[in-house]
Amino acid sequence: MRVCAAWGRRFLLCDESSPQFQPQARTRGKRLRPVCGDEVFARPLTGESDWVIDQIGPRRNELSRPDLRGRREVLAANIDTVVIVVCATPAPDWFIVDRYLAAAIQMQCDAILVWNKRDLAPPDTELSVFESIGYRVVSTAKDDADSVAQLTTALAGQRSIFVGQSGVGKSSLINALATEQRQRTATISDANAEGRHTTVAATLLYLDHAIEVIDSPGVRDYAPSIESLVDVDQGFVEIAALAAHCRFSDCMHRAEPGCAVKQALTNKTLSERRYQSYLRLVNLTRQLRADKY
């Protein structure tokens, strides 16, 4: 059985061979914490409609974040591709995008950037920075069949998780990919031009073309859970490549002599914004590590 939705200690299960069979379940005790995408061992309870989850199967990877105390919190598991959705309104927070890309590297899975609502605004020029370092960028609109078909091809045969800020149209885009299952959507709040949260829990959907999609709640901030400061640069592919040429193996790319990253900034071959994003994540990781201990 597989967890296709989770609300606290309540879960919705599904069977890959029969996706329409979706019993509700709970766990015994507090130690067992399944998340959306988990493979679990579960059994029906005698005389009840609920099932009980006894064990979580091995995870290939985990999308996680630090909680307020710096402890690692797992959001979803067993993912092939992280799909990061952005659009013109609400305005993109590229630092959040960077952190999701860092998480994808940490998970050893693919990442795709989606510029959604292209019918309302052309792609932001910042996307060219991501394309230049090897990331795939897809431009979509929920009513544009060609763009939806392009995304369908990119996701076929995979389990993907759609992530991003509230209001970027993740659920609407998934609806465009789907034939039967539909997610609830809402308009942008006129008061502050920020998205409204319409997905309240990560939910796994089975679509055509062997596509499995986890629709996740929108965010206003995100950070990957990173154990060591020296691991932060691994989340930035171009900085990690440059770091191999630094004089010191533990170079933090601030003021150390012989730093290839700082030299690339001087030569303007490295994005200043991406470098500042790296520094922000270093500082945040340092703060969370300190709070943890």
N, C-alpha and C positions, 0 to 999 in steps of 0.2 A: 504494500500500500504506500501511497505517497501523500504528503501533506500539501494540500492545495490552497489552504487558507488557515490563518492562526489569529486568534483573539485571546490574548492572555494565556489561560490554561485550557481554552476550548479550541478545537481544531476541526477542519473539514478535510476528510480523506477522499482519495479517488484511486481507482484501479486503472492502470495504463491500458489494459485490455478492454476495459469497460468504463470509459470516462463518465458516463451518466450515473454510475453507482457511486454515490458520495455520502457515506455515513458520517455522522458527527462523532467526535471522540474527545476523550480527556486523558490526562496522564495521572498516574498514581505518584503522589509525593511532589516535591518541588525541584528535585535535582534534574529531572528529565525535562529538557527545553527544546522541543522540536521547532523548526521554522519552516516557512514555505519552501518547497523543493526537496525536503528531506524524504528519504526512503525510510519507512518505519515498519516495525513488526507490531501488528495490532490484532485484536480479537474482539468479537462481540461479547457483551456482558449478558449473562443469562437473565432473562426477564426484563431487560431494558433495551431501549432503542440505541443507546450510546455504545460505542466501542471504547476500548482502553488501549492506549499505546504503552507497550512494555519495553521497547528498545528502539534506538535510532541507529540506522545503518551507517557505514563509513561515508564520510563526506569527501567529495573530490575537491571542493573549495568552499569558501564562505565569504559572503559580502558582509563586512562588519564595520563597526564604528566604535569609538570610545564613548562610554556614558559619562555623566557629569562627574563621576569619581575617577575617570580614566580607565575604568575596567572595560574589557572587550565585550561588545554586545553584537551578537550575530543577527542579521536581518533576513538573510535568505541563503540557500545552499545549492550546490550542484548546478552551476551556471556555466554555459558555454560562451555567451556574449553579453557584455554590458552595453546597452543602447542608451546613450545620453542625449536627451531631447532638449533643444533650446529653440527659441523663437524671438521675434523682435519685441513683443509685449506679452509677458513682463520682460524687461530688459535682461539680457544674459548676464549671469554672474560667472565669468570665465574662471574664477578661482575655484568655484564649486566643480566646474567641468574638469579642471586640472586634477582635483582630488578624486573624482570618480575614475579618471584615467589611471591615477596612481593605484587605486584599489584594484582595477582590472589587472594591472601588472602584478600586483601582490597575489591575486587569485590565479594567475597564469591562464587567463582567458582573453578572448578578443574584445575589442571595443569599437563601436561605431558611433559617430556623432551625427545626429539628425537635426537639420535646420527645418523646423516645422512651420506651417502656415506661410509657405513661400508665396502664396497668392496675395498675402497682405504686405509683405516686405521682402526685398531681395536678401540673399545671404549676407551676413556680416563679414567684413573683410578679415576679422580675426580668425575665421575658419581656415584661411589660407595658411596660417601658421601651423595649425594642426596637420593639414595636408602635407606641408613641407617636411614634417618629421615622421610621416608614414601612416597617419591615421586616415581611415576611410570616412568621408563626409557624404551624406545623402541628403538631398533637398526634397521635402515632401509637403503635400497638402492633402487633407483627408478626403477631398472631393476630386482629387487628381488621380485618375486610375493608373496612369503611367508611372507616377512617382510611387504609388502604393505597390505596384507590381515590382518595381525596382527593390523596394525594401523587403517585399515578400521573398524575392530571390536571394537576397543577402542573408535572410534568417531561416531559410528552409532547412529542415532537419536538425534544428538547434533548439536549446532552451535559452531564452534570452530574458533579461530583466530590464524593463524600461525605468529609467531614473531621470530625475531632473527637478527643477523648481516647480512649485505649484502654478498651474495655469498655462503650462506650455503645450498642453494638448496630448498628453500621453494616452489617456483613456480614449479620446476621440480617434487617435491614430490607430490604436489597437482595434477599435470598433471597425475602422476601415479595412483592417487586415482580416477581420473575423467574418463569418457567414451567419452564425447563429447566436453566439454568446455576445453580450453587449455590456459595457461598463457604464456606470452613471457618470454624466459629465455636467459641468456648470460653466457659466460665463465668468469673465474676469470681473473682479470687483471694481466698479467705477470710482470708488472712494480713493483707492490708493494704487490702482493699476497692478495689484499683486494677485496671484492666483488664489482661488478658493480650493481648499482641500476637499476633493470628492472621493478619492480612494483612501479609505481609513485603515486598511490592512492589506499587506501584500497578498495577491491572489493569483494563482496559477490557472491559465486558460489553455485549452487545447484547440488549435486552429487548423485550417487546411495546410497542406504541403508539409505535414509533420512538424509544424511550428508549435512550440510551447512557449508561452509568454507569461512572465510574472509582471503584473502591473503593481507598482509600488507607490506608496503615498508621496505626494509632492513635498519638497523640502525648501527651507529658506537658508539652510546651512548644512554642510556635510564635511566630515573628515574621516579618512581611513584610520583604522587602528594599527599603529606602527610601534613596534617594540623598541627600536633603537634609532637614535638620531642619525647614525651613519647609514641607515637603510633608506632615509628619505629620498636621497637622490636617485635611488633605483626606480622611483615612481615617475621620474621625468626622463624619458628615453634619451633625449639629446644631451641632458646634463650627465646622465650615467655614462654615455659614450665618451664625453669629454673628460670625465673624472678619471678614466683609466690612464690619462696622460698627465695627471697632476703629480707634483713631486712627492707628496705625502699620500699614503694610501687612506688615511683617515681625514683627508682634507674636507673641511666643511664649506669651502668656496666663499669665504668672507674676506679675510685679509691675509691668508697664508701665502708665502712666497711660492712661486712656481705653479700657480693655480691655472690650469687650462681653461676652466670655466670663466674666471675673471678675464682672461686674455680674449676669449671668444666674445665677451661683452664689449671689450675695447674695440675689437675688430668688427663689431656689429653683425656677427654671424650667429648670435644667440638672442632670442627674444628677451628684451628687458622685462616685459610683463611676466613671462614664464619664470624668469629668474626670481622676480619679486614673489611670485607664487610659491616657489621652492622655499624661499626664506620664511615666508609666513607659515608654511607647514613645519619647518624646522622649529620655529618658535612655539607653535601650538603643541607639537610633539614633546618638546622640552617641558612645557607647562603641565601637560597631562601626565608625563612620567613623574614629575615632581609631586603632583597631587596624589598619584597612586601610592607613593612611598612616604 
